[in-house]
C-alpha cells in the first residue's frame, strides 16, 4: 500500500503538469528504464524470445489492461479527487482480481473469500467516510439552515 501511496503523491504532482495519458507514459517509461538492467541480468530477453505465444498474449494483456489502463484511470482519479482518496481505491485490486478469476477462470468463491471481500469494502467505505466529515452547522444557524 505504501508503494501506491507514493505513486499517488507523485501522480498528483504530475497531474498538475501533464494529462493522465502523458503522466502514465512518462511513469511507465521511467519504470521500464529502471528495470531493464535487472531484466537483462536475469536473461529476460532470451526467455522472452523463447516464450510460447500464450505467454506472450498474457504479457500483452497485462501490459494493456493491468498497467496502462489501470494507471491512466488512477492518474485521472488523482487529478479529479486527489491522491489520498484515489489511492484508497487500490483496495479494490484484490476484489477485482477474485471476481475476474471467477468470471474468466471458473474459480469458486469460498466463504472466507467473501468475508475478506466484505472486509475490504468496509475498509474502503471507512477511508472514504474519514475523508468527508459530516458538515457542521454554521455558528448562529440551526442545522436546517434557518436562523436560530
URVEN-V450375 format. One record per backbone hydrogen bond with DSSP energy under -0.5 kcal/mol. CO is the residue of the C=O (numbers start at 0). NH is the residue of the N-H. Records with the same first field share a line. If there is no record, write none. Layout:
BEGIN
CO = NH ; NH
END
This chain:
BEGIN
0 = 4
1 = 5
2 = 6
3 = 7
4 = 8
5 = 9
6 = 10
7 = 11
8 = 12
9 = 13
10 = 14
11 = 15
12 = 15
13 = 16 ; 17
18 = 22
19 = 23
20 = 24
21 = 25
22 = 26
23 = 27
24 = 28
25 = 29
26 = 30
27 = 31
28 = 32
29 = 33
30 = 34
31 = 35
32 = 36
34 = 38
35 = 39
36 = 40
37 = 41
38 = 43
39 = 42
42 = 46
43 = 47
44 = 48
45 = 49
47 = 50
51 = 55
52 = 56
53 = 57
54 = 58
55 = 59
56 = 60
57 = 61
58 = 62
59 = 63
60 = 64 ; 65
61 = 66
62 = 67
63 = 68
64 = 69
66 = 70
67 = 71
68 = 72
69 = 73
70 = 74
71 = 75
72 = 76
73 = 77
74 = 78
75 = 79
76 = 80 ; 81
77 = 81
81 = 85
82 = 86
83 = 87
84 = 88
85 = 88
86 = 89
87 = 90
88 = 91
89 = 92
91 = 95
92 = 96
93 = 97
94 = 98
95 = 99
96 = 100
97 = 101
98 = 102
99 = 103
100 = 104 ; 106
101 = 105
107 = 109
109 = 113
110 = 114
111 = 115
112 = 116
113 = 117
114 = 118
115 = 119
116 = 120
117 = 121
118 = 122
119 = 123
120 = 124
121 = 125
122 = 126
123 = 127
124 = 128
125 = 129
126 = 130
128 = 131
137 = 140
139 = 147
141 = 144
145 = 141
END
